[in-house]
């Protein structure tokens, strides 16, 4: 041994020198332990000095120290040679695995000789001798009493042939890595330790385990030789589990000694050191070795089920990697599984290990991790990964600070420390209070609409009965007619929101709190003052009510109100300036394209207006730089995602004025109602137009300030764009409701930014102006709570037909009902009701006049008094009933009563219905839907691709051989 310790060996302090030594209370006979330590190094110059210090501090030290260098190109060999009492360093190639390197060192120098002199315990040299092999990594550091504690436990439990220490995080952290390790039969490594768990003595009970880490593993010589060391097919990763599993099968117990502490850096698993002797990714290598370990050791009767389990898990993880935009991870998954299965090395290993089965599998079954634990860990890791990546998603680079540190400091609410915790949190988070009020207010306002039945209005048809019917509606339409794109999006939303009815209820009745939450997500990007941000988000949510979107059942405007702030946040991420360079974010560009696709589908006029603004802003404002190209890409992506609806809008520009679920709305002309037009309040809105006047005045006052900011100008630009769009839309015949909402949103943004700028001012004029905005919002909220959703929107049965007519549309009858209404002008309007009646999307996918001409001709003849052949003609059109809602036109009623082939049927009071005799005529309906499944499937694939590209990237992780922490694969 060297006489002089290296400088800095005070790396260890009193924490690593426990004074409460525990002896053997059972007073077993003493034995003499002879320890041979083997250190394997590879590119370990960064960690070996600490290992050398720890070896100097050991008490007792190993009887022989062997060092093996596996092809290092740094100072590893020199540092290994400088360790205390080390034998000449054994050189090996870089492709040498850990187990093979240990075997090479033992072949060269052998185990430590048994001394004949007085033993280490003061005996006379005649004690029983037990030889041990202590395995050390070059990036670990045993505590000074680590070896003593291991040998103490070996003395107390002589039947245990393999011991492992407690592993903590390098260099001297209290965070636990491992106190014994096991595996599930699916190959998941499990230590039972939570991520970031600190060592507080909660695992300090010696116990039997399936395996222990190779960093600090103490193996009895006879165990090592009988098992022939580590499997050479496992150069790294899972070699310790395989060794422990084989030892348990052979009847050798494996235990953990928590009093022995070893610190470990996990250099290979964390990516701090490149993998030696392989070009494979760390993740792929780890998965392959996991499969090999299970297949080589599991009972033969379980192999078919295990292979099926591996296949199922590989499919799920591959989907996860593809969704997370890491296709190389999916390739690694399949390469690891197929390579292991087809290579056949595990079959040879099974043959060679048959003589190990001294202990039945049922006797060691309790040492394995249960599948439910593996499932729980997978769910926890998936959830934490998603939350972590979402937090990092749009913060890849430092953003240019829009406010100074002083302003940010002023925005922090100061609360007395003696206040209760919940009260401090509420004061510091005013939007949380505001959002809870909005959510509870939504329930109060919807008090008259809670119950059974479907939501309906003159602008909203009932939702489909189930998801399958909604998919059929999204993919089916008469020939030459394109089904609306928003039905497909509604179908996707309904799959996770309790069906079409539940999705409609959430989007309509919960529009106010949802829009407020979305607005908060946007405002937090450039508004610092929390009170101003809370007011802006609340006012934006209430704007959905003042626009009349809820009370009138305008589903399109409600969806647009929720999506607009999310689109704004994505555009802000793309267009913002960074500190170093000016560049956008493709992830945000994909998300902006998705938001535009939703607007194109639900409110085509608003989507077109924003698309035009983005294109001109990208070309003129940002130039054809990367940010400009990303905005143009978002517009193109939005148009592609709603194909073929985009082509239909080009062919029929009149459909631009339609909203989802109903006909064109808010057909306001410039000369009809100028106050409604200028205040952005559609006709039929629940609030009078002058409710918006204070907001407009405050926005004007803010605009006149000398210190106005660019976001205030952007807010006014949005308001003026909405006004211009409203003028154009009203000239073309309607559809101005969503455009008017854009006006209100622009004013709210302008006022919110101004509030953020002058909110701390003590000037009476400023406080008075802000007070006006606040009082107006409170009055509007009170009006909302008192009036509720009083308007055309109501809840009731999906069809206004007698019960027997509704039942006649169900299988197997599937009867068709011709509903005829006579307008006040004298013209007759009809609808052909079948398959549950007209539902959402029926207006946008209405048949062409050429397809309805046969029915129109029959009704025209009836209007002229009839010819007597109309009964046969109706039967030839496959019509089973003719129904006239009240008030019934007497002339038309008498004409139908006199027609042969029509029999009067029962109806509600004031209504009339007739049964068409089809017993002698086999009719064919002129309106036959054509399925567009190809477009819907292609659209679904396109949406999945877009969602994948806007999601955060999934990182491949490695099951760390010395702990539970998932580590990034640097490759």
Protein Blocks (a to p, Z undefined) as FASTA:
>chain_A
ZZbdcehilmpcfklmcfbdcddfklpacdddddddddddehilmmmmmmmmmmmmpccd
dfbdcdddehiablmlmmmmmpghiacdddddfklcfklmmmmmmmmnopadddfbdcfk
opahiaccddddddddfkbccdfklmmmmmmmmmmmmmbmbdcddddddfbbcbdfbgcj
addfkopacehiaehiacehlamcccddfbdcfehpacdfklmmmnnpaafklmgghklm
mmmmmmmmnopacdddfkbccddeklmmnopaccehiabdfklmmmmmmmmmmmmmmcfk
lmmmmmmmmmmmmmmmmmmmmmnopaklmmmmmmmmmmmmmnommmmmmmmmmmmmmbcf
klmmmmpccfklmmmmmmmmmmmmmmmmmmmmmmmbccddfbdfklmmmmpccddfkbcf
klmmmmmmmmlmmmmmmmmmmmmmmmmmgcedjdddfkbccddfblmlmmmmmmgccehi
acdfklmmmmmmmmmngpjklmmmmmmmmmmmmmmmmmmmmmmmmpmblmlmmmmmmmmm
mmmmmnommmnopaklmmmmmmmmmmmmmmmmmmpccfkbccddfklmmmmmmmmmmmmm
mmmmlmmmmmmmmmmmmmmmnopafklmmmmmmmmmmmmmmpcklmmmmmmmmlmmpceh
iacehiacfklmmmlmmnopaehiabdfklmmmmmmmmmmmmmpmkbcfklmmmmmmmmm
mmmmmmmmmmnopaklmmmmmmmmmmmmmmmmmmmmmmmpcbfklmmmmmmmmmmmmmmm
mmmmmnmmadfbdcddfbdcdfklmmmmpcfklpacddddddfkopacddddeehiaaeh
klmmgccfklmmmmmmmmmmmmnnpaolmmmmmmmnopabdcddddddfklmmmmmmpgh
iacddddehiacddddfklbccddfbdcddfkkmmmmmmmmmmmmmmmmpccdddddddf
bbjbdcddfZZ
